[in-house]
Amino acid sequence: MMELVRELALYEKAPEQVTVTLSHFEESGFGPNPVWWAFVAEADGVIVGLALYYIRYSTWKGSRMFLEDIVVTESWRGKGIGKLLFDKLIEEAREKQFSGMVWQVLEWNEPAINFYKKYDAKFDPEWWNASIEL
């Protein structure tokens, strides 16, 4: 899974920004108090796709799924794996009765934008991303 996270960071031109350790990643998802959940796609015993999410709370909308990462390894793109993962996320959000799903996409990532448009996704140019590093 971490290999796909690193592949995504390389694609997004920010490989140096992946600073999470493997042990922290594992504890955060597979430990006694997970903060993220994921679906993977496998081929011949190898993970070739990943969709990782966590729960976000909106005071206006309630619990929502936040899609942190969805990535399919380059050699497996165009084979419908992204659609399978995205459809599974929607199914999961409905089962858990989340009020919706939100995510971010880089403005230059046209393949991803076109993929999301197939789902009638709404893009909001009003809100800016903000963060601080601790």
Helices and strands as residue ranges (DSSP letters): H 2-11, G 15-17, H 22-30, E 37-43, E 46-58, E 62-72, G 74-76, H 81-95, E 101-103, H 110-117
